[in-house]
Amino acid sequence: MRIGWKILVATLAVAGVAGWLAVDRPSRARALSAWHQLSGSSLHAGEAPSKAWIDSPGETKPSLPRGVVELTDEQVEAIGLKTTTVKNQTEPVILRLTGVTDYDPATLTLIRSMFDCRIDKVLVSFGSVVKVGDPLLEVFSTDLAQAKSDYETARSQWTRDKKVLDYKAPLAKSETIPRKELIEIENDESKSHLQMKLAKDKLLVYGLTEKEVEDVEKEDGVQKARLILRSRADGIVLKRSVVPGNYYDAKDELMQIAPLDHLWVRGSVSELDADKVEIGQTLRIIFPYSDQTITDEVEGIDKAIDPETRSAKFRASIPNPDKRFKAGMFVRVLLEVPPKPGETVIPRESMVSVDRLDFVFVQQPGPGHRFERRKILVSKETSDWVIVARATTEHAGLKIGETLAVTGSLILEQMYEDRLTVEGKTSSERPRDDESFGRPEKSMTIKSH
């Protein structure tokens, strides 16, 4: 019973010392140093100490600059350290995006009547392909009947004035009638001709053809109030808003016709890459359900971010001569972003990410194996490579020809962290928004009502 009690006390004492060393970093460093000294002195004569592929934290050389890690030849061989050379970014970056085809809104034709009317017949349905001059709607309008009657009256008056002019012009030439009378007749004929022309132009604006205008005098009764509205463009009936028997105003949209000779491609790019898209950049549009791939250019970019998808919209225009493509088709878009001056490319495995910051280990010139831990700003990355942005005030960037650690970069990061732990320091490379994380600015008291 006494032996069990003593074991319990000893266990509690060891746990207390271990907890104290875990909290107090300087004391832990001194304890580790003392332990290595004691273990080294206990070796038998002629027995060499065991080789380690990573320096013990207590053995870190104080002469090394901050952020530099040094390896021995044995350590380099043990961890299989491999290096690479920083290269200039020369190839364009390919952004793999998605898009959808759409009609060009700038070429949509809106079908409206130029007068109040009743729709008697709808001659085409939604989705019908039409050409210029094809009949669309049969309408009935009293305004149209009045315009036809006005044209018929003006034409009759001009015909009369023309006959009078033709009769009296020779008489005036032979001085049988005064010259003044001829001038008055010519003036009457000119005014009536103008009135007839204006009445005819009104009918043409209403949508009548030249032949239909000429046939106005042959129409009788309610026939004057009827008209066939015809298509003014080639395309597909994209929208039909009319119902036979209903009345519509001149401002009402009856139909909408979209052209089929070309389509828009609307693409989306994430907010992170939105600044990389510029007008004139080359893109390839791939239709997944066909064997078609079209190369085009970016024609327009939205100035705002979509609040729902957090993406920016851009567009391109593609030809559709065979009418093969349709609006609403999903496509893949490969956007080529040209390289920017000063950007470099490195293997993906050479980069280490810690607390949302990215680092690489750059080998220092001179003898030995010294590596500097350097913060970088990633411009674009894939599973194989990383494009590093050019140097700014926030990060030093990389220079062409510098040597980086590739295989073994994670071990170098662990050695760097171990050194900070032994020295009782914390990394200065932390996100700014993390500086006060978890620490309230001042105490708060919340009262419930």
BELPE-V155680 format. One record per residue. NEAR is the number of other C-alpha atoms within 12 Angstrom. Layout:
{{NEAR} {NEAR}}
//
This chain:
{{7} {8} {9} {10} {11} {12} {13} {14} {14} {14} {14} {14} {14} {14} {14} {14} {17} {17} {15} {16} {19} {19} {15} {19} {25} {20} {22} {24} {28} {20} {22} {23} {21} {16} {18} {20} {16} {12} {14} {16} {15} {14} {14} {10} {9} {8} {10} {11} {15} {12} {13} {18} {22} {30} {27} {24} {30} {29} {25} {27} {18} {17} {11} {18} {17} {24} {33} {29} {40} {37} {35} {21} {19} {18} {24} {27} {17} {18} {22} {19} {28} {23} {26} {27} {23} {31} {24} {25} {28} {16} {17} {23} {29} {24} {29} {23} {30} {30} {32} {31} {32} {31} {35} {28} {19} {15} {22} {25} {28} {29} {31} {32} {37} {28} {30} {25} {35} {31} {31} {24} {23} {26} {25} {30} {23} {22} {20} {26} {24} {28} {21} {18} {18} {22} {27} {38} {34} {29} {42} {30} {31} {22} {27} {37} {30} {24} {31} {40} {30} {26} {33} {31} {24} {27} {29} {21} {24} {28} {22} {20} {28} {23} {17} {23} {26} {18} {18} {25} {25} {16} {17} {21} {18} {12} {14} {15} {17} {17} {18} {16} {20} {26} {19} {19} {27} {25} {19} {23} {27} {22} {21} {27} {25} {20} {24} {29} {23} {22} {29} {33} {21} {27} {36} {24} {20} {34} {32} {31} {24} {16} {14} {23} {31} {18} {19} {33} {22} {15} {19} {15} {15} {19} {24} {31} {30} {32} {38} {31} {36} {32} {35} {29} {26} {26} {35} {35} {33} {31} {22} {27} {25} {32} {21} {20} {16} {20} {23} {25} {20} {19} {15} {22} {20} {39} {33} {35} {39} {37} {38} {35} {24} {29} {33} {38} {44} {34} {39} {37} {33} {25} {21} {17} {26} {26} {21} {28} {37} {27} {21} {22} {28} {26} {38} {31} {38} {29} {26} {17} {13} {15} {12} {18} {20} {25} {24} {25} {29} {33} {23} {22} {27} {23} {15} {19} {21} {17} {11} {10} {13} {16} {25} {31} {33} {39} {37} {37} {31} {35} {26} {24} {14} {11} {18} {19} {32} {31} {29} {16} {25} {25} {32} {30} {35} {31} {37} {27} {30} {21} {24} {21} {19} {23} {33} {34} {42} {42} {30} {27} {27} {39} {40} {33} {24} {21} {17} {17} {23} {30} {40} {48} {47} {39} {34} {24} {14} {8} {12} {16} {28} {29} {39} {32} {41} {36} {34} {38} {31} {32} {29} {30} {24} {19} {13} {14} {23} {32} {37} {39} {31} {26} {21} {15} {11} {16} {21} {22} {32} {38} {26} {22} {18} {25} {27} {40} {41} {32} {26} {31} {36} {24} {31} {42} {35} {22} {32} {40} {27} {27} {33} {26} {26} {31} {27} {21} {19} {18} {23} {18} {25} {19} {17} {13} {12} {14} {16} {12} {11} {9} {10} {9} {9} {8} {7} {7} {6} {6} {5} {4} {3}}
//
